Amino acid sequence: MLKTGLHEMNAPAIDRSTFLSTLPATSTDRTAALWIIGVSSILFALAVPFAGIALPPVPAFVASYQSALAVSDIITAVLLLSQFSVLRTRALLWLSTGYLFTAAAALVHALTFPGLFTPTGLFGAGSQTTVWLYMIWHGVFPLFVLGYAWLKEKDGGPRIRGATSKAIYAIVLGVVAAMAAFTWIVTAQHDLLPVLLRDGRYTPTMIGVVSFVWSLSFAALVSLWFRRPHSVIDIWLMVVMCAWLFDIALSAIVNVARFDLGFYAGRLYGLCASSFVLAVLLIENVRLQVHTVGLVGRLRQQSASERDYYGKRLALYGAVVESSNDAIITKTLDGIITSWNKAAEHLFGYSAAEAVGRSIDIIVPPDRKHEVRSILNRVASNETIAQHETVRIRKDGRALDVVLNVSPLRSDNGEIIGASKIAHDITEEKQAREKLHRETEERRRIFETSQDLILVTDGFGNFVQVSPSVKDILGFSPDDMIGHSATEFIHPDDLEKTRDEMRAARRGAVKRSFEARYYHYDGHEVTLNWMGTWSEPVKRHFFIGRDLTEKQAAEAQFRHVQKMDSIGQLTGGVAHDFNNVLTVITGTIGILADAVADRPELAAITKLIDDAAERGAQLTKHLLAFARKQPLQPREIDVNALALEAAKLLHPTLGEQITIVPQLTEDAWPTLVDPGQLSTAILNLALNARDAMPDGGTLVLETRNIFLDDGYASMNPDVVAGNYVMIAVSDTGSGIPPELMDRVFDPFFTTKEVGKGTGLGLSMVFGFVKQSGGHIKIYSEQGHGTSVKIYLPRSSGVQETEFEALQNAPITGGNEKILIVEDDALVRQYVVTQVKSLGYTALEAANGAEALTIIDSDKTIDLLFTDIIMPGNMNGRQLADEAARRRPDLKTLFTSGYTENAIVHHGRLDSGVLLLAKPYRKSELAKMLRTALAS
């Protein structure tokens, strides 16, 4: 209330419109002016018929009239100049000059009037002096009114620059000089002037001069009328000019001579004309004085209220300062403490008596002293410092984290004399903030680097947050899922189960573990094991999903190995028992043959039994090979020599329509294996290849040194990481349908017609390789061909070859961006992991169309790493060609389950194109990536 009352008594600002020269005229002003003009006009009309009546000369009347006129005009000029000193308008200066001139002219006219001071007047006046002075006087004033009318504007018109006193001195000197000049002309040069008055009466020349002077006055009146808007002084100047016109008409036009009725009446109108503006100005001054007295009274009352207000405010401020929980300190611009509240004592450990008068440096660490100087300099420049975090020192030496708000401290005259500082202790707050930041950063890092899929949904099942790992697991980006309902991605058969789990979580189950299938970006299903919970405070579901694809693949692989082992055990047992039976048959058939040698018909039957027993023996031999129970005679062999020998034997067996191409690596490692069984395995594979190429084709027989690393071993549980010698038999035949790939090694499984094979060829090769400690892998594309790769362990105890030294060279990665195109999801995920581990940025696509979409949207891809044989309308070769058309600078590296030589000789790649054959070790991948990027 105190503050409100104080504001209500605030003195109004000075308004320029309070001056008469700019104050808009009101209807009251216009009405009063019209009344005066009306009365004056009536009196003028009554006086005109009697203007020529001669009256007795009264020189004292002239003296009194001229003196009153001069005094009135001087006072009017002074009042107008006082307004000019504030408003500085040229119009007011011009009007003030006019009134000064009339005052001067009135004085000189009185001094030169005959019979007033001397019979002929002072200054050597002649008979025409006073009449010419009257004409000059009454002709010049209208000119000044005209100038005022044309200079004034709504806001007073143009203003002068510089000191107003100089302008006032200039017009005073100008009026004196002008009046002196006119006086010299009408006195010293009297005889040169035309005669206006002869024998006390007006001449015709007088009539012309008077008419001109009257016309100037009328022009001034008209100009004032048309120069709107009218101020108060404009209205009363128009009244003055009307009286001025009546003055000239009565005393110089309608009268006959001096001292007649018109002479006296005209002088009275002139006196009235000089009084109108003066009267209005005096009334206005009285009003302003009354207003000033009232204002002074209110200001005194306001001053007393302000003293009371500021006294209470100061007391309140002191109470606030002392009760504040924040340290409030004031100091000089030199850093000397001038006040120190209780909170400062508590915060910094110094009492007010210890702190006041000392430098602020007592609480500033040595390495922060320059900061204090900088703050004080900024405050001295009228700058306010807000929320500045820094460190200060307690009296006991303990460091404090504080936030400062520093403002300039001013004296009564506004000068900055110091600084006011509020210090808030944020030590605990900062520690809590840093702890929260660490926890937030840890959670963010976990969220961003998690290999599991982390999902956050609202209560309606809409995704709020999705971890970046979704790209690797489901092929979507987080933005593809955020804002969408989970129902768009969950397999319909698992949707209700997921909803039940979410409902259970909301009913209070802390953790829920369940499996649900989500759709991958390319359309296939991905099974995830979910751990879910509900947070009631934030109304969110939190889920962590682990991709079971690798686990399921490993389990399937393990089940396959178990199946093969079980079948092997069963087959081995059957073969063993069958061998026992065959032993009896083959052992007794010879006796029977000798006994019936003289009977040809029985000897033929005996021969059939013997042949059947031999075939049974071969069958059991194959079964024992699959069961890995055949007797082997391993020795260290040169696989290149054995492969060349096999190639020679295969030519007559396969026929002329099959082209055999040996591709043998130099310095192939030796291996410990049964050479006879290896030759039989190669023969079996070659015969299968021949059957797949009924119209002829190419068979590639290849050897190579290979290292199977831990990554490959993790995907194939029966493989031990290490060095192997690879023997590959590749054909350009019809290939194996994908749905049959898992059964090709099963005994007695065949796709050939009845009588065309037993189905034991590949199973025997499988058993032999496994019994030799090796690994076998089939890579086939329907309609393109098949490549069977046998990996036999390298023989131990030999020196490291140049090839091995090269393969064991340090692995070099990079930071380029690589697009990996592979239709097999498990293989693609494995490759992406290996590429990322080398430091590269990896993008992935499942087919050519998806790869082209990524290439078009990302211009920063450095290398296309693509499988050659892919399902669909576009293989790897066609993808590379189209990518090169769109991005000529894009480099390409091919990969395939076929060996490089097989691919080249199949005609699917140009010579010199980079190919990385599957499987490959990490060092080979790293080397080929760098080679491709540098090509």
PyMOL commands that set and color helices and strands:
alter all, ss='L'
color gray80, all
select helices_A, chain A and resi 2-8+16-18+27-50+59-87+90-112+129-151+164-187+190-192+204-226+232-252+261-323+342-348+352-355+360-363+366-380+427-449+470-474+478-481+486-488+492-506+549-595+600-626+639-654+675-691+710-715+738-743+761-771+802-807+825-837+848-857+876-886+900-905+922-934
alter helices_A, ss='H'
color red, helices_A
select strands_A, chain A and resi 197-198+201-202+327-332+337-340+385-393+399-410+416-425+453-458+463-466+512-519+525-535+540-547+635-637+658-664+671-673+697-708+722-731+775-781+785-793+817-821+841-845+863-867+891-896+915-917
alter strands_A, ss='S'
color yellow, strands_A
deselect
rebuild
show_as cartoon
